Amino acid sequence: MTISTIYNVGFKADNLRNGMEHTYGDFIVICDADTRVFSTILTNTLGYFRAPAVAWVQTPQWFYDLPAGRRLPKVLREKLGRPGHAFGRFVEKLVGLHTIGRDPLF
């Protein structure tokens, strides 16, 4: 086992160190596994490195609540009235609760 593989032991800092020891690029973008970056991240950040004193650029991160969704009977009631609500309840009795508009990874 080499020294570089010893550092990669399940902690973020060790994994970053190990990754930096094995890369040859001029720039490194570090993101968490659940980060969704904008497609313009490099366009909007690389320009800062034109200044000789800049060695590190950090971007803001936004958090938001995921939609809980709405139950099938309620959605069908809005679209079809009382018969839609009754049909939605019937479907849920057959297949279980069903939520419309909910994030599947929530």
ABEGO torsion letter per residue (X at the ends): XBAAAAABAGBAAAAAAAAAAABABABBBBBBAABBBBAAAAAAAAAAAABAABABBBBBBBBBBBBAEBBAAAAAAAAAEAAAAAAAAAAAAAAEBBBBGBBAAX
